[in-house]
Amino acid sequence: MRRFSKKHLSVLAEINVTPLLDLAFVLLIIFIITTPLFEQAIGVNLAKAAKAEQQKVPRGRTVSIDKAGQIHIDRSPVDLDTLRTSMRALIVETPDAAVLVRVDKEQQFEKFVQVLDVLRGCGITRVGIVALSEGQMR
């Protein structure tokens, strides 16, 4: 005599996707929150400005010049030729792209002018200079 029928002993052959989606959404949220923090990972002591305004960050790239004079695009160290090539590719890809320039306050003015010349030569017209307001900490 059988106590159980074969109907109740069937195997579930489907994968439960809900936990996988939960994990994907959590990872997405973590990446969205931490991505803006990577921009400030390069050690640049920004100059302070009396009239610095908080503005919406435009889409584009961030060019940083650290205390040693090394140029970085986002977080990658580059030289002036690589900067020129990258900015030309950026302007072809996004004609109205904006570039934020972060310069260490102890850096010489000459390197900053060279970077601005490269940006202008590539056709980038939307250039922002990042500074701290008087009371703002780095």
N, C-alpha and C positions, 0 to 999 in steps of 0.2 A: 504494500500500500504506500502511496505517495502522499506526503503531507503538503508539499509545495508543488505548484504548477510551474511549467516552463515559462509562463508569461512573466513571472516575477523575477526570474533569474537572468534577464537580459543584461548585457554589458552596455554601458554608456560609452559611446565611441566619439563623443564630441568634447572639445577642449573648452573649458570655461575661460572666456576672453576678458571678463570683467577685471580680475586682478592684474592682468597685463596692461589693460588700458589705464588703470589707476596708477601703476608704476610709470607708464609713459607720461601721463599728465604731471606727476610729481617731478620727474626729471626735467620736463619742459619748463615748469615753473622755476626750478632751481637754476637752470641755464638763463632764463630771462632775468632773474634777479642778479646773478653774479656777472653777467657779461659787461655791464657798465663799469664794474669795479676793476676789470682788467686794464682799462685805459689809464688808470691812475697808478698802475704798478711800477712805472718807470719813475725813478727818483728825480723829480724836477721840482725845485723850489721856485714857485711862481712869484712874480713881482706883485706888489699890492697897488691898487689904484683907488683913488678917492671916490670915483664915480663909476665903479664897476657895477654892471647890472646882471642880474640872473636872467638868462635867456634860454629859450628852447634850443636843445642841441639839434642842429640840422643833420641830415643824412650825408655821409661822406666819410672822410678819413681824418685821423688825428696825426699830425706831425709833431714830434717832440724833439727838443735839443737839450740834452742833459748837461751837467756841469763840465764833463770832460769834452764836450763838443760833438759827441756822437749823435747822429740823426736817427730817429726811429719813425717808422710808419706803423701806426697802431703800436704793436709791441716788438716789431722786427727791426733790428738795426740795419741801416742801409747807408750807402754813400750817395753823393750828389747825382751821379749818373743813374743809379738805380731809382732814386727818387724821381728823377725826370721821366724815366721809362714808366714807372708806376702811375705817375700823375697823368701822363698822356693816355694811358690805358683807361684810367678813371674817367677822364673827360670824354673819351669816345663812348664809354659805357653809359655814363650819366652826364649829359651836357651841363646840367645845372647843379652839379655836385659842389658841396661846400667842404672846405678844409679848415680845421682848427689847428692853430699853431701854439704849442706850449713850449716856452723857453725858460730855462733856468735863469734866475735873476742875476747870477754871477757869471753867466756866459757872455762872451764878447759879442758886440753888436754885429760884427762882420759876418759871422755864421748865420745869424738871423736874416741879414740882408741877402745872403746867397740863397737861402731857402725861399725867400719871397721872390727873388729873381727867377728861380726855377718854376715856381708856381705860376707866375705871370707869363713866363715864356711858354708854358703848356696851355695857356688859355683859361686858367682857373681865375674867375673874378670874385667868387664868394669866399673870402678868407677872413676868418675870425681869429683874434688873439686872445688867449685865455689868461685871465689875471684874477687875483683874489681881491675882494673888497676889503676895506680897512679892518673891520672886525672879524673877518672870516679866517678860520684856521685852515691850514693845508689839509 
